[in-house]
Amino acid sequence: MTYATLRRAGLRLAITAVMFSSIARAHCEETTVTIDNFTFAPPELTVKVGTTVTWKNHDDIPHTIVSAGKFRSKALDTDDSYSFTFTTAGAYAYFCSLHPHMTGTIKVE
């Protein structure tokens, strides 16, 4: 291979890397789940891989967000929040460990 051929190949590789980087950033999204009146709203949410979900507590008592073996928040007081970025596709069931009847699901595509 000549130097010119190698240089063109390197340039194509660099351009491709920039394009993939831009695409990855374009798919990073954020969404919010509200905690209020002992419920998660929405109770089921579908997001893309790379999305950050933030749970925000609007109740006047603490709540947690726990998905067994995946993520766990500290106790969230009123107006506290917890965020988790979903990097792997799948279904993530979660609940409040202080009030186990509170449940939700995040489906990641």
ABEGO torsion letter per residue (X at the ends): XBAAAAAAAAAAAAAAAAAAAAAAAAABBBBBBBBBGGBBOBABBBBBBGBBBBBBBABABBBBBBBBGABBBBBBBBGBBBBBBBABBEBBBBBBAABAABBBBBBBX
